[in-house]
Amino acid sequence: MPPVTTAAAMPAPNPTRYRVLGAISFSHMLNDMIQSLILAIYPILKGDFNLSFLQIGLITLTYQLTASLLQPLIGLYTDKHPQPHSLAFGMGSTLCGLLLLSVAPNFGVILLAAALVGTGSSVFHPESSRIARLASGGQHGLAQSIFQVGGNTGSALGPLLAALIVLPHGQGAIAWFAVAALVAIAVLWQIGNWYRRQFLGSGARTRKAASTAVSPVPPNVVRRAIGVLLLLIFSKYFYLTSLTSYYTFYLIERFHVSVQSAQIHLFVFLFAVAAGTLAGGPIGDRIGRKPVIWVSILGVAPFTLLLPHVGLMWTGILTFIIGVVIASAFSAILVYAQELMPGKIGAVSGLFFGFAFGMGGVGAAVLGVLADSRGIEFVYQVCAFLPLLGLLTVFLPTIEHPRPKAA
């Protein structure tokens, strides 16, 4: 099938708004820092409330369900009824969850607090992804990469700050992170003002054109492509979860390194993920989304297949390469899906962020059971084959998109 173009359906882009992109990326950092805080304080909660591992799992399940399942619904609603300040109100839910968690007297209240934080996240991701696209000036991949690298940074900062602030001082110290939520609310309110001025006032025609844009391919091809993209997200996030959740245990068990050394290796991997996230979007702007998807999913397979069979030095080198390559996929996948369904930006963003969150949570649980029954090394031997699902990229249609002009 010859490539098709969406250029006729889309209005001419405005200039890239780097200040808006920086603000939304900063807010993403704060949002994901708060999210990762919940996972980091599990030892405190388990000890203070004498929780079982099943109850710890229920906390994760509650957070992941509210953070995952609501995202497509919220995105679908705001596609039809834009809410410029919904981001600030969503962060308000996160703020309430944090404060409640800091004083929670029992397990039930902890679950409620986790649900509030998850609800805030479910509002944040689809709407903030829409803002990033609106501010992109046509450089959609670059905008999504800038937005997402903020989240990666926040996810890395959360456990570090929890170790410095919460672990020494106990549950009540969680309330200090409310300051981060308040800062995010202030920033997001200003972003909401910009959104209202630019796209709900003088930009109404642009918004109408975007909402009525049609897909460059037939509906049956869109459905098939979305299914393939979700399978690629599954392979990416199941594999990433094997490293983010269990990499330190793998290093300690196989190579007998210290906890500190294992943590350094994990930090290097997370740095590689951030670098790959930042690179993937602009590369997709230049060469197209589909080539990036090919390379970032299937191209990582030789390294994942080799990883379980090498020594410590090469393990560090390979995981760095894996982190850079596989992390470049999400920006390309998300923007490609948005180009397939140009009138449903919020719904598409909510679907893919929600599915990614869900796969991360399910993957951690499934791989944990597998590690308990067969050993941590077996987990990496099995997960090594997941990137081979990248072969499904052959079923994606080729879409040409207008290249942004050089600044």
Buried (B, 14 or more C-beta within 10 A) or exposed (E): EEEBEBEEBBEEBBEBBEEBBBBBBBBBBBBBBBBBBBBBBBEBBBEEBEBEEEBBBBBBBBBBBBBBBBBBBBBBBBBEEBBBBBBBBBBBBBBBBBBBBBEBEEBEEBBBBBBBBBBBBBBBBBBBBBBBBBBBBBBBBBBBBBBBBBBBBBBBBBBBBBEEBBBEEEBEBBBBBBEBBBBBBEBBBEBBEBBBEBBBEEBEEBBEBBBEBEBBBEEEBBEBBBEBBBBBBBBBBBBBBBBBBBBBEBBBBBBEBEEEBBBBBBEBBBBBBBBBBBBBBBBBBEBBBBBBBBBBBBBBBEBBBBBBEEEBEEBBBBBBBBBBBBBBBBBBBBBBBBBBBBBBBBBBBBBBBBBBBBBBBBBBBBBBEBBEEEBBEBBBBBBBEBBBBBEBBEEBBBBBBEEBEEE
